[in-house]
């Protein structure tokens, strides 16, 4: 299991974390 966190460049900066 790896925790991948990345930020998307959008009007609202949000941190997206996914478990894969």
mmCIF file of the N, C-alpha and C atoms, coordinates in Angstrom:
data_MODEL
# 
_entry.id   MODEL 
# 
loop_
_atom_site.group_PDB 
_atom_site.id 
_atom_site.type_symbol 
_atom_site.label_atom_id 
_atom_site.label_alt_id 
_atom_site.label_comp_id 
_atom_site.label_asym_id 
_atom_site.label_entity_id 
_atom_site.label_seq_id 
_atom_site.pdbx_PDB_ins_code 
_atom_site.Cartn_x 
_atom_site.Cartn_y 
_atom_site.Cartn_z 
_atom_site.occupancy 
_atom_site.B_iso_or_equiv 
_atom_site.pdbx_formal_charge 
_atom_site.auth_seq_id 
_atom_site.auth_comp_id 
_atom_site.auth_asym_id 
_atom_site.auth_atom_id 
_atom_site.pdbx_PDB_model_num 
ATOM 1  N N  . UNK A 1 1  ? 0.850  -1.201 0.000   1.00 0.00 ? 1  UNK A N  1 
ATOM 2  C CA . UNK A 1 1  ? 0.000  0.000  0.000   1.00 0.00 ? 1  UNK A CA 1 
ATOM 3  C C  . UNK A 1 1  ? 0.881  1.245  0.000   1.00 0.00 ? 1  UNK A C  1 
ATOM 4  N N  . UNK A 1 2  ? 0.611  2.121  -0.929  1.00 0.00 ? 2  UNK A N  1 
ATOM 5  C CA . UNK A 1 2  ? 1.403  3.363  -0.996  1.00 0.00 ? 2  UNK A CA 1 
ATOM 6  C C  . UNK A 1 2  ? 0.505  4.574  -0.911  1.00 0.00 ? 2  UNK A C  1 
ATOM 7  N N  . UNK A 1 3  ? 0.952  5.565  -0.219  1.00 0.00 ? 3  UNK A N  1 
ATOM 8  C CA . UNK A 1 3  ? 0.139  6.782  -0.080  1.00 0.00 ? 3  UNK A CA 1 
ATOM 9  C C  . UNK A 1 3  ? 0.668  7.816  -1.071  1.00 0.00 ? 3  UNK A C  1 
ATOM 10 N N  . UNK A 1 4  ? -0.140 8.125  -2.059  1.00 0.00 ? 4  UNK A N  1 
ATOM 11 C CA . UNK A 1 4  ? 0.293  9.094  -3.066  1.00 0.00 ? 4  UNK A CA 1 
ATOM 12 C C  . UNK A 1 4  ? -0.437 10.413 -2.877  1.00 0.00 ? 4  UNK A C  1 
ATOM 13 N N  . UNK A 1 5  ? 0.321  11.458 -2.597  1.00 0.00 ? 5  UNK A N  1 
ATOM 14 C CA . UNK A 1 5  ? -0.306 12.778 -2.399  1.00 0.00 ? 5  UNK A CA 1 
ATOM 15 C C  . UNK A 1 5  ? 0.189  13.727 -3.484  1.00 0.00 ? 5  UNK A C  1 
ATOM 16 N N  . UNK A 1 6  ? -0.719 14.369 -4.163  1.00 0.00 ? 6  UNK A N  1 
ATOM 17 C CA . UNK A 1 6  ? -0.308 15.323 -5.192  1.00 0.00 ? 6  UNK A CA 1 
ATOM 18 C C  . UNK A 1 6  ? -1.238 16.521 -5.190  1.00 0.00 ? 6  UNK A C  1 
ATOM 19 N N  . UNK A 1 7  ? -0.695 17.666 -5.629  1.00 0.00 ? 7  UNK A N  1 
ATOM 20 C CA . UNK A 1 7  ? -1.531 18.880 -5.633  1.00 0.00 ? 7  UNK A CA 1 
ATOM 21 C C  . UNK A 1 7  ? -1.951 19.210 -7.060  1.00 0.00 ? 7  UNK A C  1 
ATOM 22 N N  . UNK A 1 8  ? -3.215 19.530 -7.234  1.00 0.00 ? 8  UNK A N  1 
ATOM 23 C CA . UNK A 1 8  ? -3.715 19.883 -8.568  1.00 0.00 ? 8  UNK A CA 1 
ATOM 24 C C  . UNK A 1 8  ? -3.756 21.402 -8.738  1.00 0.00 ? 8  UNK A C  1 
ATOM 25 N N  . UNK A 1 9  ? -3.359 21.857 -9.920  1.00 0.00 ? 9  UNK A N  1 
ATOM 26 C CA . UNK A 1 9  ? -3.374 23.302 -10.169 1.00 0.00 ? 9  UNK A CA 1 
ATOM 27 C C  . UNK A 1 9  ? -4.769 23.725 -10.621 1.00 0.00 ? 9  UNK A C  1 
ATOM 28 N N  . UNK A 1 10 ? -5.569 24.208 -9.686  1.00 0.00 ? 10 UNK A N  1 
ATOM 29 C CA . UNK A 1 10 ? -6.925 24.647 -10.040 1.00 0.00 ? 10 UNK A CA 1 
ATOM 30 C C  . UNK A 1 10 ? -7.226 25.965 -9.336  1.00 0.00 ? 10 UNK A C  1 
ATOM 31 N N  . UNK A 1 11 ? -8.393 26.470 -9.571  1.00 0.00 ? 11 UNK A N  1 
ATOM 32 C CA . UNK A 1 11 ? -8.759 27.733 -8.920  1.00 0.00 ? 11 UNK A CA 1 
ATOM 33 C C  . UNK A 1 11 ? -8.591 27.576 -7.413  1.00 0.00 ? 11 UNK A C  1 
ATOM 34 N N  . UNK A 1 12 ? -8.957 26.385 -6.916  1.00 0.00 ? 12 UNK A N  1 
ATOM 35 C CA . UNK A 1 12 ? -8.810 26.135 -5.466  1.00 0.00 ? 12 UNK A CA 1 
ATOM 36 C C  . UNK A 1 12 ? -7.712 25.099 -5.241  1.00 0.00 ? 12 UNK A C  1 
ATOM 37 N N  . UNK A 1 13 ? -6.540 25.504 -4.794  1.00 0.00 ? 13 UNK A N  1 
ATOM 38 C CA . UNK A 1 13 ? -5.463 24.534 -4.543  1.00 0.00 ? 13 UNK A CA 1 
ATOM 39 C C  . UNK A 1 13 ? -5.902 23.477 -3.545  1.00 0.00 ? 13 UNK A C  1 
ATOM 40 N N  . UNK A 1 14 ? -5.924 22.228 -3.986  1.00 0.00 ? 14 UNK A N  1 
ATOM 41 C CA . UNK A 1 14 ? -6.355 21.153 -3.075  1.00 0.00 ? 14 UNK A CA 1 
ATOM 42 C C  . UNK A 1 14 ? -5.324 20.039 -3.068  1.00 0.00 ? 14 UNK A C  1 
ATOM 43 N N  . UNK A 1 15 ? -5.189 19.413 -1.942  1.00 0.00 ? 15 UNK A N  1 
ATOM 44 C CA . UNK A 1 15 ? -4.227 18.307 -1.812  1.00 0.00 ? 15 UNK A CA 1 
ATOM 45 C C  . UNK A 1 15 ? -4.986 17.001 -1.988  1.00 0.00 ? 15 UNK A C  1 
ATOM 46 N N  . UNK A 1 16 ? -4.617 16.214 -2.965  1.00 0.00 ? 16 UNK A N  1 
ATOM 47 C CA . UNK A 1 16 ? -5.331 14.956 -3.202  1.00 0.00 ? 16 UNK A CA 1 
ATOM 48 C C  . UNK A 1 16 ? -4.462 13.780 -2.766  1.00 0.00 ? 16 UNK A C  1 
ATOM 49 N N  . UNK A 1 17 ? -4.957 13.006 -1.838  1.00 0.00 ? 17 UNK A N  1 
ATOM 50 C CA . UNK A 1 17 ? -4.210 11.832 -1.365  1.00 0.00 ? 17 UNK A CA 1 
ATOM 51 C C  . UNK A 1 17 ? -4.981 10.580 -1.760  1.00 0.00 ? 17 UNK A C  1 
ATOM 52 N N  . UNK A 1 18 ? -4.280 9.635  -2.403  1.00 0.00 ? 18 UNK A N  1 
ATOM 53 C CA . UNK A 1 18 ? -4.960 8.390  -2.781  1.00 0.00 ? 18 UNK A CA 1 
ATOM 54 C C  . UNK A 1 18 ? -4.193 7.197  -2.257  1.00 0.00 ? 18 UNK A C  1 
ATOM 55 N N  . UNK A 1 19 ? -4.925 6.164  -1.907  1.00 0.00 ? 19 UNK A N  1 
ATOM 56 C CA . UNK A 1 19 ? -4.281 4.922  -1.419  1.00 0.00 ? 19 UNK A CA 1 
ATOM 57 C C  . UNK A 1 19 ? -4.289 3.912  -2.552  1.00 0.00 ? 19 UNK A C  1 
ATOM 58 N N  . UNK A 1 20 ? -3.117 3.515  -3.011  1.00 0.00 ? 20 UNK A N  1 
ATOM 59 C CA . UNK A 1 20 ? -3.083 2.538  -4.096  1.00 0.00 ? 20 UNK A CA 1 
ATOM 60 C C  . UNK A 1 20 ? -2.273 1.317  -3.696  1.00 0.00 ? 20 UNK A C  1 
# 
